[in-house]
Protein backbone atom coordinates (compact mmCIF):
# COMPACT_ATOMS: atom_id res chain seq x y z
CA UNK A 1 0.00 0.00 0.00
CA UNK A 2 1.43 3.38 -1.00
CA UNK A 3 1.77 6.35 1.30
CA UNK A 4 -1.11 8.19 -0.38
CA UNK A 5 -3.43 5.22 0.12
CA UNK A 6 -2.57 5.19 3.82
CA UNK A 7 -3.25 8.90 4.09
CA UNK A 8 -6.87 9.00 2.96
CA UNK A 9 -9.23 5.97 2.87
CA UNK A 10 -11.60 5.58 -0.06
CA UNK A 11 -14.56 5.34 2.34
CA UNK A 12 -15.00 5.61 6.09
CA UNK A 13 -17.78 5.82 8.68
CA UNK A 14 -17.94 9.61 8.49
CA UNK A 15 -18.70 9.43 4.77
CA UNK A 16 -22.11 7.86 5.49
CA UNK A 17 -23.54 11.17 6.70
CA UNK A 18 -21.95 12.99 3.78
CA UNK A 19 -23.45 10.50 1.35
CA UNK A 20 -26.91 11.05 2.86
CA UNK A 21 -26.44 14.81 2.46
CA UNK A 22 -25.34 14.57 -1.18
CA UNK A 23 -27.95 12.03 -2.27
CA UNK A 24 -30.95 13.52 -0.42
CA UNK A 25 -30.43 17.07 -1.63
CA UNK A 26 -29.59 16.12 -5.20
CA UNK A 27 -32.55 13.74 -5.43
CA UNK A 28 -34.86 16.55 -4.28
CA UNK A 29 -33.34 18.80 -6.96
CA UNK A 30 -33.94 16.11 -9.57
CA UNK A 31 -37.56 15.82 -8.46
CA UNK A 32 -38.00 19.60 -8.77
CA UNK A 33 -36.57 19.52 -12.30
CA UNK A 34 -38.86 16.62 -13.24
CA UNK A 35 -41.91 18.25 -11.63
CA UNK A 36 -41.28 21.49 -13.54
CA UNK A 37 -40.44 20.01 -16.95
CA UNK A 38 -42.95 17.15 -16.92
CA UNK A 39 -45.68 18.38 -14.60
CA UNK A 40 -45.79 22.13 -15.30
CA UNK A 41 -44.51 22.35 -18.88
CA UNK A 42 -45.63 18.93 -20.08
CA UNK A 43 -42.37 17.91 -21.74
CA UNK A 44 -42.42 14.32 -23.01
CA UNK A 45 -40.69 11.60 -21.00
CA UNK A 46 -38.29 10.96 -23.87
CA UNK A 47 -36.77 14.41 -23.31
CA UNK A 48 -36.99 14.55 -19.51
CA UNK A 49 -35.99 11.00 -18.56
CA UNK A 50 -34.13 10.12 -21.75
CA UNK A 51 -31.95 13.23 -22.07
CA UNK A 52 -32.16 15.81 -19.27
CA UNK A 53 -31.83 13.46 -16.28
CA UNK A 54 -29.00 11.28 -17.70
CA UNK A 55 -27.18 14.45 -18.77
CA UNK A 56 -27.42 15.95 -15.30
CA UNK A 57 -26.18 12.66 -13.86
CA UNK A 58 -23.05 12.70 -16.02
CA UNK A 59 -22.17 16.16 -14.76
CA UNK A 60 -22.59 15.04 -11.15
CA UNK A 61 -20.57 11.87 -11.78
CA UNK A 62 -17.54 13.79 -13.02
CA UNK A 63 -17.78 16.46 -10.31
CA UNK A 64 -18.02 13.83 -7.55
CA UNK A 65 -15.00 11.97 -8.92
CA UNK A 66 -12.93 15.10 -9.49
CA UNK A 67 -13.53 16.60 -6.05
CA UNK A 68 -12.56 13.26 -4.49
CA UNK A 69 -9.37 13.42 -6.55
CA UNK A 70 -8.70 17.01 -5.39
CA UNK A 71 -9.08 15.93 -1.76
CA UNK A 72 -6.80 12.94 -2.20
CA UNK A 73 -4.21 15.17 -3.88
CA UNK A 74 -4.40 17.71 -1.04
CA UNK A 75 -4.09 14.97 1.59
CA UNK A 76 -1.00 13.59 -0.12
CA UNK A 77 0.55 17.04 -0.44
CA UNK A 78 0.02 17.96 3.22
CA UNK A 79 0.35 14.47 4.71
CA UNK A 80 -3.01 14.67 6.52
CA UNK A 81 -5.78 12.17 7.12
CA UNK A 82 -8.54 14.67 7.95
CA UNK A 83 -9.10 16.22 4.50
CA UNK A 84 -12.73 16.43 3.40
CA UNK A 85 -13.78 16.61 -0.25
CA UNK A 86 -15.71 19.64 -1.43
CA UNK A 87 -19.45 18.84 -1.47
CA UNK A 88 -20.94 19.46 -4.90
CA UNK A 89 -24.10 19.00 -6.89
CA UNK A 90 -26.82 20.84 -8.75
CA UNK A 91 -26.81 24.55 -7.93
CA UNK A 92 -30.23 25.03 -6.33
CA UNK A 93 -30.54 28.83 -6.78
CA UNK A 94 -29.25 28.65 -10.35
CA UNK A 95 -31.56 25.70 -11.04
CA UNK A 96 -34.63 27.74 -10.13
CA UNK A 97 -33.50 30.72 -12.19
CA UNK A 98 -32.79 28.52 -15.22
CA UNK A 99 -36.10 26.64 -14.87
CA UNK A 100 -38.33 29.67 -14.33
CA UNK A 101 -36.30 32.46 -15.91
CA UNK A 102 -35.03 30.71 -19.05
CA UNK A 103 -36.73 27.39 -19.77
CA UNK A 104 -40.28 28.43 -18.90
CA UNK A 105 -40.29 31.56 -21.12
CA UNK A 106 -38.61 29.55 -23.89
CA UNK A 107 -41.26 26.85 -23.63
CA UNK A 108 -44.20 29.23 -23.83
CA UNK A 109 -42.53 31.38 -26.48
CA UNK A 110 -41.56 28.51 -28.80
CA UNK A 111 -44.44 26.14 -28.00
CA UNK A 112 -42.10 23.29 -28.94
CA UNK A 113 -40.46 21.16 -26.19
CA UNK A 114 -37.78 19.91 -28.58
CA UNK A 115 -36.68 23.43 -29.50
CA UNK A 116 -36.96 24.61 -25.90
CA UNK A 117 -34.74 21.71 -24.78
CA UNK A 118 -32.16 22.59 -27.46
CA UNK A 119 -32.06 26.17 -26.24
CA UNK A 120 -31.85 25.05 -22.60
CA UNK A 121 -28.89 22.78 -23.40
CA UNK A 122 -27.16 25.71 -25.12
CA UNK A 123 -27.89 27.92 -22.10
CA UNK A 124 -26.38 25.30 -19.80
CA UNK A 125 -23.24 25.02 -21.95
CA UNK A 126 -22.86 28.81 -22.08
CA UNK A 127 -23.30 28.85 -18.32
CA UNK A 128 -20.54 26.27 -17.92
CA UNK A 129 -18.26 28.40 -20.08
CA UNK A 130 -18.96 31.41 -17.89
CA UNK A 131 -18.28 29.33 -14.77
CA UNK A 132 -14.96 28.28 -16.30
CA UNK A 133 -14.06 31.90 -17.06
CA UNK A 134 -14.85 32.66 -13.45
CA UNK A 135 -11.53 31.05 -12.62
CA UNK A 136 -9.87 34.03 -14.33
CA UNK A 137 -12.20 36.94 -13.53
CA UNK A 138 -14.06 35.75 -10.44
CA UNK A 139 -11.79 37.38 -7.85
CA UNK A 140 -12.07 40.75 -9.62
CA UNK A 141 -15.88 40.56 -9.86
CA UNK A 142 -16.16 39.50 -6.25
CA UNK A 143 -14.07 42.49 -5.25
CA UNK A 144 -15.99 45.01 -7.38
CA UNK A 145 -19.63 43.86 -6.99
CA UNK A 146 -21.00 44.47 -3.47
CA UNK A 147 -22.19 41.29 -1.85
CA UNK A 148 -25.49 42.96 -0.96
CA UNK A 149 -26.27 43.51 -4.66
CA UNK A 150 -25.43 39.97 -5.71
CA UNK A 151 -27.05 38.13 -2.81
CA UNK A 152 -30.03 40.50 -2.77
CA UNK A 153 -30.86 39.76 -6.40
CA UNK A 154 -30.64 36.00 -5.84
CA UNK A 155 -32.69 36.32 -2.64
CA UNK A 156 -35.36 38.14 -4.65
CA UNK A 157 -35.50 35.29 -7.14
CA UNK A 158 -35.75 32.78 -4.32
CA UNK A 159 -38.46 34.69 -2.49
CA UNK A 160 -40.74 35.48 -5.42
CA UNK A 161 -40.38 32.20 -7.34
CA UNK A 162 -39.47 29.55 -4.77
CA UNK A 163 -41.08 30.69 -1.52
CA UNK A 164 -44.43 31.55 -3.13
CA UNK A 165 -44.47 28.31 -5.13
CA UNK A 166 -43.60 26.36 -1.99
CA UNK A 167 -46.30 27.91 0.21
CA UNK A 168 -48.99 27.68 -2.47
CA UNK A 169 -48.17 24.03 -3.26
CA UNK A 170 -48.26 23.12 0.44
CA UNK A 171 -51.73 24.64 0.82
CA UNK A 172 -52.95 23.06 -2.40
CA UNK A 173 -52.95 19.73 -0.53
CA UNK A 174 -53.16 20.68 3.17
CA UNK A 175 -53.70 17.10 4.40
CA UNK A 176 -50.14 16.25 3.32
CA UNK A 177 -48.60 19.71 3.04
CA UNK A 178 -49.29 21.18 6.49
CA UNK A 179 -47.93 18.29 8.62
CA UNK A 180 -44.83 18.13 6.38
CA UNK A 181 -44.41 21.90 6.72
CA UNK A 182 -44.66 21.74 10.53
CA UNK A 183 -42.10 18.96 11.01
CA UNK A 184 -39.70 20.48 8.51
CA UNK A 185 -39.87 23.95 10.07
CA UNK A 186 -39.34 22.54 13.57
CA UNK A 187 -35.99 21.18 12.42
CA UNK A 188 -34.87 23.92 10.05
CA UNK A 189 -35.89 26.95 12.10
CA UNK A 190 -36.15 25.50 15.61
CA UNK A 191 -32.99 23.40 15.63
CA UNK A 192 -34.67 20.39 17.25
CA UNK A 193 -33.36 16.85 16.78
CA UNK A 194 -34.88 13.41 17.14
CA UNK A 195 -32.94 10.64 18.95
CA UNK A 196 -29.64 9.64 17.31
CA UNK A 197 -29.37 13.24 16.06
CA UNK A 198 -31.87 12.59 13.25
CA UNK A 199 -32.94 15.98 11.77
CA UNK A 200 -36.70 16.65 11.60
CA UNK A 201 -36.23 17.90 8.02
CA UNK A 202 -35.11 14.39 6.99
CA UNK A 203 -38.09 12.96 8.90
CA UNK A 204 -40.38 15.42 7.09
CA UNK A 205 -39.09 14.23 3.71
CA UNK A 206 -39.01 10.48 4.38
CA UNK A 207 -42.02 10.49 6.69
CA UNK A 208 -43.95 12.68 4.27
CA UNK A 209 -43.33 10.21 1.45
CA UNK A 210 -44.50 7.28 3.60
CA UNK A 211 -47.54 9.23 4.86
CA UNK A 212 -48.54 10.27 1.33
CA UNK A 213 -48.13 6.68 0.15
CA UNK A 214 -50.32 5.30 2.95
CA UNK A 215 -53.19 7.72 2.28
CA UNK A 216 -53.02 7.19 -1.47
CA UNK A 217 -51.56 10.52 -2.59
CA UNK A 218 -48.63 8.82 -4.31
CA UNK A 219 -47.83 5.36 -5.60
CA UNK A 220 -44.98 3.02 -6.44
CA UNK A 221 -44.31 2.92 -10.18
CA UNK A 222 -41.50 0.90 -11.74
CA UNK A 223 -42.76 1.32 -15.30
CA UNK A 224 -40.30 4.06 -16.18
CA UNK A 225 -37.21 2.15 -15.13
CA UNK A 226 -35.07 1.32 -18.13
CA UNK A 227 -31.72 2.06 -19.66
CA UNK A 228 -31.07 5.65 -20.75
CA UNK A 229 -27.58 6.13 -22.12
CA UNK A 230 -26.68 9.79 -22.78
CA UNK A 231 -26.24 10.55 -26.47
CA UNK A 232 -23.63 13.33 -26.77
CA UNK A 233 -23.92 13.42 -30.57
CA UNK A 234 -27.63 14.24 -30.34
CA UNK A 235 -27.11 16.72 -27.50
CA UNK A 236 -24.23 18.53 -29.21
CA UNK A 237 -26.29 18.98 -32.38
CA UNK A 238 -29.17 20.31 -30.28
CA UNK A 239 -26.71 22.56 -28.46
CA UNK A 240 -25.55 24.06 -31.78
CA UNK A 241 -29.14 24.58 -32.91
CA UNK A 242 -30.05 26.15 -29.59
CA UNK A 243 -27.37 28.86 -29.55
CA UNK A 244 -29.32 31.18 -31.86
CA UNK A 245 -32.53 30.69 -29.88
CA UNK A 246 -31.00 31.34 -26.48
CA UNK A 247 -29.08 34.55 -27.31
CA UNK A 248 -31.89 36.84 -26.01
CA UNK A 249 -31.64 35.05 -22.66
CA UNK A 250 -27.98 35.89 -22.13
CA UNK A 251 -29.15 38.72 -19.88
CA UNK A 252 -30.43 36.04 -17.49
CA UNK A 253 -27.77 33.37 -18.05
CA UNK A 254 -24.69 35.58 -17.61
CA UNK A 255 -25.55 37.11 -14.20
CA UNK A 256 -26.86 33.85 -12.72
CA UNK A 257 -23.64 32.10 -13.72
CA UNK A 258 -21.63 34.98 -12.27
CA UNK A 259 -23.53 34.30 -9.07
CA UNK A 260 -22.81 30.59 -9.48
CA UNK A 261 -19.04 30.91 -9.73
CA UNK A 262 -18.96 33.42 -6.89
CA UNK A 263 -20.99 30.90 -4.86
CA UNK A 264 -18.29 28.34 -5.65
CA UNK A 265 -15.62 30.84 -4.64
CA UNK A 266 -17.34 31.58 -1.32
CA UNK A 267 -17.84 27.91 -0.50
CA UNK A 268 -14.22 27.01 -1.33
CA UNK A 269 -13.08 29.88 0.88
CA UNK A 270 -15.29 28.46 3.64
CA UNK A 271 -13.53 25.12 3.16
CA UNK A 272 -10.20 26.90 3.49
CA UNK A 273 -11.39 28.47 6.73
CA UNK A 274 -12.25 24.96 7.96
CA UNK A 275 -8.68 23.84 7.29
CA UNK A 276 -8.72 22.41 3.75
CA UNK A 277 -6.72 24.73 1.51
CA UNK A 278 -8.24 24.03 -1.91
CA UNK A 279 -7.52 26.07 -5.02
CA UNK A 280 -10.46 28.36 -5.74
CA UNK A 281 -9.45 28.61 -9.39
CA UNK A 282 -9.24 24.83 -9.85
CA UNK A 283 -12.69 24.38 -8.30
CA UNK A 284 -14.19 27.00 -10.62
CA UNK A 285 -12.58 25.35 -13.64
CA UNK A 286 -13.96 21.98 -12.49
CA UNK A 287 -17.49 23.36 -12.04
CA UNK A 288 -17.41 24.88 -15.52
CA UNK A 289 -16.11 21.74 -17.22
CA UNK A 290 -18.60 19.46 -15.41
CA UNK A 291 -21.48 21.78 -16.35
CA UNK A 292 -20.37 21.71 -20.00
CA UNK A 293 -20.17 17.89 -19.85
CA UNK A 294 -23.70 17.83 -18.45
CA UNK A 295 -24.94 20.04 -21.31
CA UNK A 296 -23.11 17.95 -23.91
CA UNK A 297 -25.02 14.93 -22.58
CA UNK A 298 -28.44 16.67 -22.47
CA UNK A 299 -28.48 18.37 -19.05
CA UNK A 300 -29.96 21.83 -18.54
CA UNK A 301 -28.85 23.00 -15.06
CA UNK A 302 -25.37 23.88 -13.76
CA UNK A 303 -23.13 22.29 -11.12
CA UNK A 304 -21.53 24.09 -8.21
CA UNK A 305 -19.64 23.58 -4.94
CA UNK A 306 -22.16 23.39 -2.11
CA UNK A 307 -22.33 24.83 1.37
CA UNK A 308 -21.76 22.42 4.24
CA UNK A 309 -18.06 21.58 4.05
CA UNK A 310 -17.43 22.49 7.71
CA UNK A 311 -20.26 20.23 8.89
CA UNK A 312 -19.05 17.30 6.82
CA UNK A 313 -15.53 17.81 8.13
CA UNK A 314 -16.78 17.84 11.71
CA UNK A 315 -18.61 14.55 11.02
CA UNK A 316 -15.35 12.95 9.86
CA UNK A 317 -16.17 12.65 6.15
CA UNK A 318 -13.26 12.23 3.73
CA UNK A 319 -13.75 11.44 0.05
CA UNK A 320 -16.10 8.44 -0.01
CA UNK A 321 -19.29 10.48 -0.01
CA UNK A 322 -18.10 12.39 -3.07
CA UNK A 323 -17.09 9.61 -5.46
CA UNK A 324 -19.73 7.12 -4.27
CA UNK A 325 -22.43 9.79 -4.47
CA UNK A 326 -21.40 10.69 -8.02
CA UNK A 327 -21.54 7.05 -9.13
CA UNK A 328 -24.91 6.37 -7.47
CA UNK A 329 -26.52 9.48 -9.00
CA UNK A 330 -25.12 8.54 -12.41
CA UNK A 331 -26.54 5.03 -12.13
CA UNK A 332 -29.93 6.38 -10.99
CA UNK A 333 -30.04 8.64 -14.04
CA UNK A 334 -28.95 5.98 -16.52
CA UNK A 335 -31.38 3.34 -15.19
CA UNK A 336 -34.35 5.69 -14.93
CA UNK A 337 -34.75 5.44 -11.16
CA UNK A 338 -35.93 9.03 -10.98
CA UNK A 339 -39.20 8.02 -12.63
CA UNK A 340 -39.74 5.88 -9.54
CA UNK A 341 -38.82 8.76 -7.20
CA UNK A 342 -41.06 11.18 -9.11
CA UNK A 343 -44.13 8.94 -8.75
CA UNK A 344 -43.36 8.20 -5.11
CA UNK A 345 -42.60 11.68 -3.81
CA UNK A 346 -45.62 14.01 -3.29
CA UNK A 347 -45.49 17.65 -4.48
CA UNK A 348 -45.44 18.79 -0.83
CA UNK A 349 -41.91 17.38 -0.44
CA UNK A 350 -40.64 19.50 -3.32
CA UNK A 351 -42.67 22.42 -1.94
CA UNK A 352 -41.06 22.36 1.50
CA UNK A 353 -37.66 22.28 -0.19
CA UNK A 354 -38.64 25.33 -2.27
CA UNK A 355 -39.61 27.13 0.91
CA UNK A 356 -36.58 26.06 2.91
CA UNK A 357 -34.05 26.96 0.20
CA UNK A 358 -35.64 30.34 -0.48
CA UNK A 359 -35.81 31.38 3.17
CA UNK A 360 -32.21 30.27 3.73
CA UNK A 361 -31.14 32.28 0.66
CA UNK A 362 -33.00 35.31 1.99
CA UNK A 363 -31.61 34.95 5.51
CA UNK A 364 -28.05 34.40 4.28
CA UNK A 365 -28.23 37.53 2.16
CA UNK A 366 -28.78 39.63 5.28
CA UNK A 367 -26.48 37.59 7.50
CA UNK A 368 -23.52 37.76 5.13
CA UNK A 369 -23.73 41.53 4.56
CA UNK A 370 -22.93 44.61 6.57
CA UNK A 371 -26.04 45.91 8.35
CA UNK A 372 -25.58 49.29 6.67
CA UNK A 373 -26.05 47.64 3.28
CA UNK A 374 -29.44 46.06 4.01
CA UNK A 375 -31.12 48.70 1.85
CA UNK A 376 -29.04 47.45 -1.09
CA UNK A 377 -30.33 43.92 -0.51
CA UNK A 378 -33.93 45.09 -0.38
CA UNK A 379 -33.71 47.16 -3.56
CA UNK A 380 -31.84 44.39 -5.43
CA UNK A 381 -34.70 42.00 -4.58
CA UNK A 382 -37.32 44.02 -6.47
CA UNK A 383 -36.48 43.50 -10.19
CA UNK A 384 -37.02 39.69 -10.10
CA UNK A 385 -40.60 40.45 -9.05
CA UNK A 386 -41.12 42.04 -12.49
CA UNK A 387 -40.14 38.75 -14.11
CA UNK A 388 -42.73 36.95 -11.97
CA UNK A 389 -45.47 39.51 -12.67
CA UNK A 390 -44.74 39.50 -16.40
CA UNK A 391 -45.08 35.71 -16.56
CA UNK A 392 -48.30 35.67 -14.54
CA UNK A 393 -49.98 38.56 -16.37
CA UNK A 394 -49.03 37.50 -19.90
CA UNK A 395 -50.12 33.95 -19.10
CA UNK A 396 -53.52 35.13 -17.88
CA UNK A 397 -54.10 37.64 -20.68
CA UNK A 398 -52.92 35.04 -23.19
CA UNK A 399 -56.01 32.99 -22.35
CA UNK A 400 -57.95 35.68 -24.22
CA UNK A 401 -55.67 35.16 -27.27
CA UNK A 402 -53.89 38.46 -26.65
CA UNK A 403 -50.15 37.97 -27.06
CA UNK A 404 -47.16 40.14 -26.40
CA UNK A 405 -45.34 41.95 -29.18
CA UNK A 406 -41.93 43.52 -29.66
CA UNK A 407 -42.40 47.27 -29.30
CA UNK A 408 -40.33 49.94 -31.12
CA UNK A 409 -38.23 50.49 -27.99
CA UNK A 410 -37.05 46.88 -28.15
CA UNK A 411 -39.21 45.78 -25.21
CA UNK A 412 -41.57 42.85 -25.33
CA UNK A 413 -44.95 43.89 -23.97
CA UNK A 414 -48.40 45.03 -25.01
CA UNK A 415 -49.40 47.92 -27.23
CA UNK A 416 -50.96 51.11 -25.89
CA UNK A 417 -54.54 49.85 -25.95
CA UNK A 418 -53.90 46.66 -23.95
CA UNK A 419 -51.57 48.49 -21.57
CA UNK A 420 -54.22 51.13 -20.84
CA UNK A 421 -56.87 48.44 -20.32
CA UNK A 422 -54.65 46.63 -17.82
CA UNK A 423 -53.90 49.85 -15.93
CA UNK A 424 -57.59 50.80 -15.90
CA UNK A 425 -58.35 47.40 -14.34
CA UNK A 426 -55.86 48.02 -11.54
CA UNK A 427 -53.24 45.59 -12.87
CA UNK A 428 -49.64 46.50 -12.05
CA UNK A 429 -48.13 46.61 -15.53
CA UNK A 430 -46.51 49.99 -16.23
CA UNK A 431 -42.75 49.48 -16.15
CA UNK A 432 -43.00 45.72 -15.62
CA UNK A 433 -41.78 44.76 -19.14
CA UNK A 434 -38.91 47.24 -18.83
CA UNK A 435 -37.67 45.74 -15.56
CA UNK A 436 -38.41 42.15 -16.58
CA UNK A 437 -35.87 42.31 -19.42
CA UNK A 438 -32.51 41.73 -17.75
CA UNK A 439 -34.03 41.68 -14.25
CA UNK A 440 -31.01 40.05 -12.61
CA UNK A 441 -28.56 42.59 -14.01
CA UNK A 442 -30.91 45.45 -13.15
CA UNK A 443 -31.10 44.13 -9.59
CA UNK A 444 -27.30 44.04 -9.36
CA UNK A 445 -27.08 47.60 -10.74
CA UNK A 446 -29.66 48.99 -8.31
CA UNK A 447 -28.21 47.14 -5.35
CA UNK A 448 -24.66 48.24 -6.21
CA UNK A 449 -25.80 51.83 -6.71
CA UNK A 450 -27.45 51.79 -3.28
CA UNK A 451 -24.36 50.39 -1.55
CA UNK A 452 -22.08 52.98 -3.16
CA UNK A 453 -24.41 55.79 -2.08
CA UNK A 454 -24.47 54.44 1.49
CA UNK A 455 -20.66 54.25 1.46
CA UNK A 456 -20.43 57.88 0.22
CA UNK A 457 -18.82 56.85 -3.06
CA UNK A 458 -20.84 58.83 -5.58
CA UNK A 459 -17.97 58.50 -8.05
CA UNK A 460 -18.46 54.72 -8.05
CA UNK A 461 -22.23 55.25 -8.27
CA UNK A 462 -21.52 57.26 -11.44
CA UNK A 463 -19.48 54.44 -12.92
CA UNK A 464 -22.20 51.85 -12.24
CA UNK A 465 -24.69 54.24 -13.88
CA UNK A 466 -22.43 54.41 -16.94
CA UNK A 467 -22.38 50.61 -16.96
CA UNK A 468 -26.19 50.68 -16.99
CA UNK A 469 -26.11 53.04 -19.99
CA UNK A 470 -23.75 50.76 -21.91
CA UNK A 471 -25.79 47.65 -21.09
CA UNK A 472 -28.97 49.45 -22.22
CA UNK A 473 -27.31 50.57 -25.44
CA UNK A 474 -26.51 46.96 -26.38
CA UNK A 475 -29.80 45.51 -25.15
CA UNK A 476 -28.46 43.50 -22.22
CA UNK A 477 -31.09 45.17 -20.05
CA UNK A 478 -34.50 46.72 -20.81
CA UNK A 479 -34.67 44.96 -24.18
CA UNK A 480 -36.14 41.76 -25.56
CA UNK A 481 -32.94 40.90 -27.45
CA UNK A 482 -29.36 42.00 -27.86
CA UNK A 483 -28.73 44.72 -30.44
CA UNK A 484 -27.84 48.40 -30.71
CA UNK A 485 -30.33 50.91 -29.33
CA UNK A 486 -28.85 54.44 -29.69
CA UNK A 487 -32.18 56.10 -28.83
CA UNK A 488 -32.93 53.97 -25.79
CA UNK A 489 -34.64 56.12 -23.14
CA UNK A 490 -33.08 53.89 -20.52
CA UNK A 491 -29.59 54.67 -21.79
CA UNK A 492 -30.40 58.39 -21.57
CA UNK A 493 -31.71 57.94 -18.04
CA UNK A 494 -28.60 56.11 -16.89
CA UNK A 495 -26.32 58.71 -18.52
CA UNK A 496 -28.20 61.46 -16.70
CA UNK A 497 -27.72 59.58 -13.44
CA UNK A 498 -23.99 59.24 -14.13
CA UNK A 499 -23.52 62.93 -14.84
CA UNK A 500 -25.47 63.84 -11.70
CA UNK A 501 -23.34 61.52 -9.58
CA UNK A 502 -20.08 62.95 -10.91
CA UNK A 503 -21.22 66.55 -10.37
CA UNK A 504 -22.35 65.85 -6.81
CA UNK A 505 -19.17 63.90 -6.07
CA UNK A 506 -17.10 66.89 -7.18
CA UNK A 507 -18.82 68.96 -4.51
CA UNK A 508 -17.99 66.63 -1.60
CA UNK A 509 -16.59 68.35 1.47
CA UNK A 510 -17.39 71.70 -0.24
CA UNK A 511 -21.04 72.41 -0.95
CA UNK A 512 -22.44 68.85 -0.80
CA UNK A 513 -21.93 66.62 2.24
CA UNK A 514 -23.68 64.40 4.80
CA UNK A 515 -23.17 63.92 8.55
CA UNK A 516 -20.84 61.08 9.55
CA UNK A 517 -23.36 59.62 11.99
CA UNK A 518 -26.26 59.46 9.51
CA UNK A 519 -28.27 56.24 9.65
CA UNK A 520 -31.18 55.77 7.23
CA UNK A 521 -32.91 53.24 9.49
JOPENOR-V579301 format. One record per helix or strand of 2 or more residues. SS is the DSSP state (H for helix, E for strand). FROM is the first residue (numbers start at 1). LEN is the number of residues. If there is no record, write none. Layout:
BEGIN
ss=SS from=FROM len=LEN
ss=SS from=FROM len=LEN
END
This chain:
BEGIN
ss=H from=3 len=5
ss=H from=15 len=26
ss=H from=45 len=34
ss=E from=88 len=3
ss=H from=92 len=19
ss=H from=113 len=32
ss=H from=147 len=26
ss=H from=174 len=15
ss=E from=193 len=2
ss=H from=195 len=3
ss=E from=198 len=2
ss=H from=200 len=15
ss=H from=232 len=42
ss=H from=280 len=17
ss=E from=303 len=3
ss=H from=309 len=6
ss=H from=320 len=15
ss=H from=337 len=8
ss=H from=347 len=21
ss=H from=371 len=10
ss=H from=383 len=16
ss=E from=405 len=2
ss=E from=412 len=2
ss=H from=416 len=9
ss=H from=432 len=5
ss=H from=439 len=16
ss=H from=458 len=16
ss=H from=489 len=18
END
